[in-house]
Amino acid sequence: MSWRTKAMLATAKGPKSAEVGLIAAYQACFGRGDHSELVLADLAVHLGFFQAEDRGLTIEEANFQNGRRSAFLHILQHLTLPEAELEGLVEAARREAASYEPPGS
């Protein structure tokens, strides 16, 4: 299997087309539907995107947590979720977080 990359798209079709293609790919994976809603809510919880409490963490732990949040934000920035859907994601993530038990507990 030959993995496609944004750089390959840019070489073949130009930088603007590569960005449009990448956004379309993110939207195809995470855009709409029951599966994408389930995965996005799970990722939001797992990556701590809506978790505001960083007190008591070491610098390394805080940096790691910020990196996790950044990864989720990277996904969200490629989607065009209406405000109502974003609010729904926040609520779903809160419900998921309330029932979340870390692995091994």
BELPE-V125316 format. One record per pair of residues at least 6 apart in sequence whose ideal C-beta (glycine too) atoms are under 7 Angstrom apart, sorted by sequence separation. I is the first residue (numbers start at 1). J is the second residue. If there is no record, write none. Layout:
I & J
I & J
//
This chain:
30 & 36
44 & 50
9 & 17
10 & 18
54 & 62
57 & 65
81 & 89
9 & 18
30 & 39
30 & 40
54 & 65
6 & 18
9 & 21
6 & 22
48 & 65
48 & 68
49 & 69
47 & 68
48 & 69
47 & 69
49 & 72
47 & 71
47 & 72
44 & 72
43 & 72
50 & 90
50 & 93
50 & 94
30 & 75
44 & 89
31 & 79
41 & 89
45 & 93
26 & 75
30 & 79
40 & 89
44 & 93
27 & 78
41 & 92
45 & 96
26 & 78
27 & 79
41 & 93
45 & 97
26 & 79
42 & 96
23 & 78
37 & 92
41 & 96
45 & 100
22 & 78
//
